[in-house]
Amino acid sequence: MGYLLISAALLIVVIVTVVAYRKGEARGLHDNDTEENKKNKALLKEISSKGQLVLDLQAQIDALNDLNGRYLTFMFTIPSIVKRLNASQHFDEVISSISRLIKDVISTDTVEIYTLDRENDILQKVSSEGEAPEAQCTYALGEGLVGAAAKDGMLRTKDTIPKGRIIQNNTGQDKSDIWMAAPINFDDSLIGVIGIGKAKKRTGNEGNFMKMIADVAGVVLMNQALLGDTKHKAETDPLTGLYNRRYFFQMAQNAVEKSIMDHSPISIFLFDIDHFKNYNDTNGHDAGDRLLKELSSVTLKVTRKTSVVARYGGEEFIVLLPGLGKEDAFTYAERLRETICSHPFPNGDMQPLECVSISGGIASFPADGGSIKELVSLADTALYQAKSEGRNRVAKHKPFFFSEAEVVK
């Protein structure tokens, strides 16, 4: 409204001035060199300048109104944004939602999100949109704009980072499209970094938006990490890191349902460590725990990733083998048994069989049973058969068939 009034007033002044100027010209009262003409020209110039100033001011007001609108919208929707992000069950969903939020608020084509790998002290890229093909996927703390934001614990842009801090990649050039990077923190603990390219429409407030989004991301990612840690603890054995018995049965039931749909077999391999009590009594319980952990690691290396290895209890382990019939499962089990027996476990040669050995039993679906519990029971029976036959061996469940004479009886 103010803009319209100012514009109207200026327009009236211009019209009046031009009319007066024209009248003076018609009467011959002006001359190019007269003082009055010079004043008129100066007045017209001043009016034109003020008119442009009004237009410039209005453009700035429009930009501020747009910025304030986006700022207020973002502030009012933060609770719903956090709620929506926390509702995401998977890490990838959360990261994707954060990336979309940044693009909506800041209007940029390039968004990269990095998380901190604490073991190796590097920032690992977990999401990227609009990046250069040659862009790096990892940064050390302090390396490049991303690493600088992480190490300094503050928002960084290419304009503010000290010269020499943009570390070159192996080609000798920094190929990154990142123009601004903000650390993702939670309670002063670094979680990762958000990097963006230049905004399509610069407002000067991109930094403030980035800080707010990074704060939201910090809360959400920390919640995700805590939930993931809780889930991991609920599913795994704390000593060996293998899946626990409860989670094994969940996975196995899902595998059976898939097997029925795909018309494919499933096998169970249940095994335990021979003479484990002797190993514990001879070497101590701490050594026994270390043996369990090392044997778990060896088992995982021999086992394909589509299979599920779990600690069944004590020195017992169980392996779910989707897609493998009994003979293929037996081949796998024999390879594992031989690998364990030949592995140089501490004091393994002092065991009764001169190595750390295992005995196990195999049962398969649908050949041997129609449920996971039934398969485990049959595999357990086969395991005891292997024990009774001298240990350090694998036995397959053998279905019992009645003879025709027995059926007649």
C-alpha positions as CSV (number, residue, x, y, z in Angstrom):
1,M,0.0,0.0,0.0
2,G,2.8,2.4,1.0
3,Y,4.6,1.6,-2.3
4,L,1.5,2.5,-4.3
5,L,1.1,5.9,-2.6
6,I,4.7,6.8,-3.0
7,S,4.6,5.8,-6.7
8,A,1.4,7.8,-7.3
9,A,2.9,10.9,-5.6
10,L,6.1,10.7,-7.7
11,L,4.0,10.2,-10.9
12,I,2.0,13.4,-10.1
13,V,5.2,15.4,-9.5
14,V,6.7,14.1,-12.8
15,I,3.5,15.0,-14.7
16,V,3.3,18.6,-13.2
17,T,7.0,19.2,-13.9
18,V,6.8,18.0,-17.5
19,V,3.7,20.1,-18.2
20,A,5.4,23.2,-16.7
21,Y,8.5,22.5,-18.7
22,R,6.5,22.1,-22.0
23,K,4.6,25.4,-21.3
24,G,7.8,27.2,-20.7
25,E,9.1,25.9,-24.0
26,A,6.0,27.0,-25.9
27,R,6.2,30.5,-24.6
28,G,9.9,30.8,-25.4
29,L,10.6,31.3,-21.7
30,H,13.4,28.8,-21.6
31,D,16.6,28.4,-23.3
32,N,19.1,25.5,-23.2
33,D,21.5,27.7,-21.4
34,T,19.0,29.4,-19.0
35,E,19.1,28.8,-15.3
36,E,15.5,27.7,-15.2
37,N,16.1,25.0,-17.8
38,K,19.1,23.7,-15.8
39,K,16.9,23.5,-12.7
40,N,14.2,21.6,-14.6
41,K,16.6,19.1,-16.0
42,A,18.1,18.6,-12.5
43,L,14.6,18.1,-11.1
44,L,13.7,15.5,-13.7
45,K,17.0,13.7,-13.0
46,E,16.3,13.7,-9.3
47,I,12.7,12.5,-9.8
48,S,13.9,9.7,-12.0
49,S,16.5,8.7,-9.5
50,K,14.0,8.6,-6.6
51,G,11.6,6.6,-8.8
52,Q,14.3,4.0,-9.3
53,L,15.1,4.1,-5.6
54,V,11.5,3.3,-4.8
55,L,11.5,0.4,-7.3
56,D,14.8,-0.9,-5.7
57,L,13.4,-0.6,-2.2
58,Q,10.2,-2.4,-3.2
59,A,12.2,-5.2,-4.7
60,Q,14.1,-5.5,-1.4
61,I,10.9,-5.5,0.5
62,D,9.4,-8.2,-1.7
63,A,12.6,-10.3,-1.2
64,L,12.4,-9.8,2.6
65,N,8.7,-10.7,2.6
66,D,9.5,-13.9,0.7
67,L,12.4,-14.7,3.1
68,N,10.2,-14.0,6.2
69,G,7.5,-16.1,4.8
70,R,9.8,-19.1,4.2
71,Y,11.4,-18.5,7.6
72,L,8.1,-18.4,9.5
73,T,6.8,-21.4,7.6
74,F,9.9,-23.3,8.5
75,M,9.8,-22.3,12.1
76,F,6.1,-23.2,12.5
77,T,6.6,-26.6,10.8
78,I,9.7,-27.7,12.7
79,P,7.7,-29.8,15.2
80,S,5.9,-31.6,12.4
81,I,9.1,-32.0,10.4
82,V,10.9,-33.6,13.4
83,K,7.9,-35.8,14.0
84,R,7.8,-36.9,10.4
85,L,11.5,-37.6,10.3
86,N,11.4,-39.5,13.5
87,A,8.6,-41.7,12.1
88,S,10.9,-43.0,9.4
89,Q,12.0,-46.5,10.2
90,H,15.1,-46.6,8.1
91,F,18.3,-44.5,8.0
92,D,18.1,-44.0,4.2
93,E,14.5,-42.6,4.6
94,V,15.7,-40.1,7.2
95,I,18.6,-38.9,5.0
96,S,16.4,-38.6,1.9
97,S,13.9,-36.6,3.9
98,I,16.5,-34.2,5.2
99,S,17.9,-33.7,1.7
100,R,14.4,-32.9,0.3
101,L,13.9,-30.4,3.2
102,I,17.1,-28.6,2.3
103,K,16.2,-28.3,-1.3
104,D,12.7,-27.0,-0.5
105,V,13.9,-24.4,2.0
106,I,17.2,-23.2,0.4
107,S,16.4,-23.8,-3.3
108,T,19.7,-25.5,-4.4
109,D,20.4,-28.3,-6.8
110,T,23.4,-29.7,-4.9
111,V,22.9,-31.4,-1.5
112,E,25.4,-33.7,0.1
113,I,25.2,-35.4,3.5
114,Y,28.1,-37.0,5.3
115,T,28.2,-39.0,8.5
116,L,31.2,-39.5,10.8
117,D,32.9,-42.8,10.7
118,R,34.3,-42.8,14.3
119,E,36.6,-45.8,13.8
120,N,38.5,-44.2,11.0
121,D,37.9,-40.5,11.8
122,I,36.6,-39.7,8.3
123,L,33.4,-38.2,6.9
124,Q,31.6,-40.7,4.7
125,K,29.1,-39.5,2.0
126,V,25.7,-41.1,2.6
127,S,23.6,-39.0,0.2
128,S,24.2,-36.7,-2.7
129,E,22.2,-34.9,-5.3
130,G,23.5,-32.7,-8.1
131,E,27.2,-33.4,-7.3
132,A,30.0,-33.3,-9.8
133,P,31.0,-36.8,-11.1
134,E,34.5,-36.3,-9.8
135,A,33.4,-35.2,-6.3
136,Q,35.0,-36.9,-3.3
137,C,33.1,-39.5,-1.2
138,T,35.2,-39.2,1.9
139,Y,36.9,-36.4,3.8
140,A,39.3,-36.4,6.7
141,L,38.5,-34.0,9.5
142,G,39.8,-30.6,8.4
143,E,40.0,-31.6,4.7
144,G,38.2,-29.5,2.2
145,L,35.1,-27.4,3.0
146,V,33.2,-30.4,4.4
147,G,36.1,-31.4,6.7
148,A,36.7,-27.8,7.8
149,A,33.1,-27.4,8.9
150,A,33.4,-30.7,10.9
151,K,36.7,-29.8,12.5
152,D,35.9,-26.2,13.3
153,G,32.4,-27.1,14.5
154,M,30.9,-24.1,12.6
155,L,29.3,-23.1,9.3
156,R,31.8,-22.7,6.6
157,T,31.6,-21.3,3.0
158,K,34.2,-21.1,0.3
159,D,34.3,-17.3,0.9
160,T,35.1,-17.6,4.6
161,I,37.5,-20.6,4.8
162,P,41.1,-19.6,5.2
163,K,43.2,-20.0,2.1
164,G,45.0,-23.3,1.9
165,R,42.3,-25.2,3.8
166,I,40.6,-26.4,0.6
167,I,42.6,-29.6,0.3
168,Q,43.2,-30.8,-3.2
169,N,42.2,-34.3,-4.3
170,N,44.6,-36.7,-6.1
171,T,44.1,-34.8,-9.4
172,G,45.4,-31.6,-7.7
173,Q,42.1,-29.8,-8.0
174,D,39.1,-29.5,-5.7
175,K,36.2,-30.8,-7.8
176,S,33.5,-30.3,-5.2
177,D,30.4,-28.3,-6.0
178,I,29.9,-27.5,-2.3
179,W,29.6,-23.8,-1.5
180,M,28.5,-24.0,2.1
181,A,28.9,-26.7,4.8
182,A,27.4,-27.0,8.2
183,P,28.3,-29.5,10.9
184,I,25.5,-31.8,12.3
185,N,26.0,-31.9,16.1
186,F,24.1,-33.3,19.1
187,D,25.2,-32.1,22.5
188,D,28.5,-31.0,21.1
189,S,29.1,-34.4,19.6
190,L,29.8,-34.4,15.8
191,I,27.4,-36.7,13.8
192,G,28.1,-35.5,10.3
193,V,28.1,-32.6,7.8
194,I,25.5,-31.1,5.4
195,G,27.0,-29.5,2.2
196,I,25.1,-27.5,-0.4
197,G,25.8,-25.8,-3.7
198,K,25.0,-22.2,-4.4
199,A,21.3,-21.3,-3.9
200,K,19.5,-20.4,-7.1
201,K,18.2,-17.2,-5.4
202,R,20.6,-15.8,-2.9
203,T,19.0,-14.1,0.1
204,G,21.9,-13.9,2.4
205,N,20.1,-16.0,5.0
206,E,21.1,-19.4,3.6
207,G,23.5,-19.8,6.6
208,N,20.7,-19.3,9.1
209,F,18.6,-21.9,7.4
210,M,21.5,-24.3,7.2
211,K,22.2,-24.0,10.9
212,M,18.5,-24.7,11.8
213,I,18.3,-27.6,9.4
214,A,21.6,-29.0,10.8
215,D,20.2,-28.8,14.4
216,V,17.0,-30.6,13.3
217,A,19.1,-33.3,11.5
218,G,21.3,-33.7,14.7
219,V,18.3,-34.5,16.9
220,V,16.7,-36.8,14.3
221,L,19.9,-38.7,13.4
222,M,20.8,-39.1,17.1
223,N,17.3,-40.6,17.7
224,Q,17.8,-42.9,14.7
225,A,21.2,-44.0,16.1
226,L,19.8,-44.7,19.5
227,L,16.9,-46.7,18.0
228,G,19.3,-48.6,15.8
229,D,21.6,-49.3,18.8
230,T,18.6,-50.5,20.8
231,K,17.4,-52.7,17.9
232,H,20.9,-54.1,17.4
233,K,21.2,-55.0,21.1
234,A,17.8,-56.6,21.0
235,E,18.8,-58.8,18.0
236,T,22.4,-59.7,18.8
237,D,24.4,-61.7,21.3
238,P,26.6,-59.3,23.3
239,L,29.6,-61.6,23.4
240,T,29.9,-62.8,19.8
241,G,28.0,-60.1,17.9
242,L,26.0,-62.8,16.1
243,Y,22.3,-62.8,16.0
244,N,20.6,-64.2,19.1
245,R,18.2,-67.1,19.3
246,R,15.0,-65.0,19.4
247,Y,15.9,-63.0,16.3
248,F,17.0,-66.2,14.5
249,F,13.6,-67.7,14.8
250,Q,12.0,-64.4,13.4
251,M,14.4,-64.5,10.4
252,A,13.8,-68.2,9.9
253,Q,10.0,-67.9,9.9
254,N,10.3,-65.2,7.2
255,A,12.6,-67.4,5.2
256,V,10.1,-70.3,5.3
257,E,7.3,-68.1,4.1
258,K,9.5,-66.9,1.2
259,S,10.6,-70.4,0.5
260,I,7.0,-71.5,0.1
261,M,6.3,-68.7,-2.4
262,D,9.5,-69.4,-4.3
263,H,9.3,-73.2,-4.1
264,S,12.9,-73.3,-2.8
265,P,14.5,-75.3,0.0
266,I,15.9,-74.2,3.3
267,S,18.3,-76.0,5.5
268,I,19.3,-75.7,9.2
269,F,22.8,-76.4,10.5
270,L,23.0,-76.7,14.3
271,F,26.4,-77.3,15.8
272,D,28.4,-77.0,19.0
273,I,32.0,-76.9,20.1
274,D,33.4,-80.3,21.0
275,H,34.8,-80.6,24.6
276,F,34.2,-76.9,25.3
277,K,34.0,-77.6,29.0
278,N,37.5,-79.1,28.8
279,Y,38.7,-75.9,27.1
280,N,37.2,-73.7,29.7
281,D,38.5,-75.8,32.6
282,T,42.0,-75.9,31.1
283,N,42.4,-72.3,29.9
284,G,39.9,-70.3,32.0
285,H,36.5,-68.8,31.2
286,D,38.0,-65.6,29.7
287,A,39.9,-67.8,27.2
288,G,36.6,-69.6,26.5
289,D,34.8,-66.4,25.8
290,R,37.6,-65.4,23.4
291,L,37.3,-68.8,21.7
292,L,33.6,-68.2,21.2
293,K,34.2,-64.8,19.6
294,E,37.0,-66.0,17.3
295,L,35.0,-69.1,16.2
296,S,32.1,-66.8,15.4
297,S,34.3,-64.7,13.2
298,V,35.6,-67.7,11.4
299,T,32.1,-68.9,10.8
300,L,31.0,-65.6,9.3
301,K,33.9,-65.6,6.9
302,V,33.0,-69.1,5.6
303,T,29.2,-68.3,5.4
304,R,27.6,-66.5,2.5
305,K,25.9,-63.2,3.3
306,T,22.4,-64.4,2.5
307,S,22.6,-67.0,5.3
308,V,22.0,-66.2,9.0
309,V,24.4,-67.2,11.7
310,A,23.2,-67.0,15.3
311,R,24.4,-68.1,18.8
312,Y,21.8,-70.6,19.9
313,G,23.0,-70.8,23.5
314,G,26.3,-71.5,25.4
315,E,28.7,-73.2,22.9
316,E,25.9,-74.0,20.4
317,F,25.5,-72.1,17.1
318,I,22.8,-72.3,14.4
319,V,22.9,-71.4,10.7
320,L,19.9,-70.7,8.5
321,L,20.7,-71.6,4.8
322,P,18.1,-70.3,2.5
323,G,18.0,-71.8,-1.0
324,L,20.2,-74.8,0.0
325,G,18.9,-78.4,0.0
326,K,20.3,-81.0,2.3
327,E,23.3,-82.0,0.2
328,D,24.4,-78.4,-0.5
329,A,24.0,-77.6,3.2
330,F,26.1,-80.7,4.0
331,T,28.9,-79.4,1.7
332,Y,28.8,-76.0,3.4
333,A,28.8,-77.6,6.9
334,E,31.8,-79.8,6.1
335,R,33.8,-76.9,4.7
336,L,33.1,-75.0,7.9
337,R,34.0,-77.9,10.1
338,E,37.3,-78.4,8.3
339,T,38.1,-74.7,8.5
340,I,37.5,-74.5,12.2
341,C,39.5,-77.7,12.9
342,S,42.5,-76.3,11.0
343,H,42.2,-72.8,12.4
344,P,45.0,-71.9,14.9
345,F,42.9,-71.2,18.0
346,P,45.0,-70.6,21.1
347,N,45.8,-74.0,22.8
348,G,43.5,-75.7,20.3
349,D,46.1,-78.5,19.9
350,M,45.7,-79.3,23.6
351,Q,42.1,-80.4,23.1
352,P,41.2,-84.1,23.1
353,L,40.9,-84.2,19.3
354,E,44.1,-82.1,19.0
355,C,42.1,-79.2,17.5
356,V,39.1,-77.1,18.3
357,S,36.4,-79.0,16.5
358,I,32.6,-79.0,16.1
359,S,29.9,-81.5,15.7
360,G,26.7,-80.7,13.9
361,G,23.4,-81.8,12.4
362,I,21.4,-80.8,9.3
363,A,17.7,-80.8,8.6
364,S,15.9,-79.4,5.6
365,F,12.6,-77.9,4.6
366,P,10.4,-79.2,3.1
367,A,12.1,-82.6,2.9
368,D,12.3,-83.2,6.7
369,G,9.8,-81.0,8.3
370,G,7.1,-78.3,7.9
371,S,8.2,-75.8,10.5
372,I,11.4,-74.2,11.8
373,K,10.9,-75.7,15.3
374,E,10.6,-79.1,13.8
375,L,13.7,-78.6,11.7
376,V,15.7,-77.4,14.7
377,S,14.6,-80.4,16.7
378,L,15.6,-82.8,13.9
379,A,18.9,-81.0,13.4
380,D,19.5,-81.4,17.1
381,T,18.9,-85.1,16.9
382,A,21.4,-85.4,14.0
383,L,23.9,-83.4,16.1
384,Y,23.8,-85.9,18.9
385,Q,24.2,-88.6,16.3
386,A,27.4,-86.9,15.2
387,K,28.6,-86.8,18.8
388,S,27.9,-90.4,19.4
389,E,29.9,-91.3,16.3
390,G,33.0,-89.7,17.6
391,R,32.6,-85.9,17.3
392,N,34.3,-83.6,14.7
393,R,31.7,-84.6,12.1
394,V,28.4,-83.5,10.5
395,A,25.3,-85.8,10.4
396,K,22.3,-85.3,8.1
397,H,18.8,-86.0,9.4
398,K,17.6,-89.3,7.9
399,P,13.8,-89.5,7.5
400,F,12.3,-92.6,9.1
401,F,10.2,-94.7,6.7
402,F,8.0,-97.6,7.7
403,S,8.5,-100.7,5.7
404,E,5.5,-102.3,4.0
405,A,5.5,-105.1,6.5
406,E,5.5,-102.7,9.5
407,V,2.6,-100.8,8.0
408,V,0.6,-104.1,7.6
409,K,1.2,-104.9,11.3
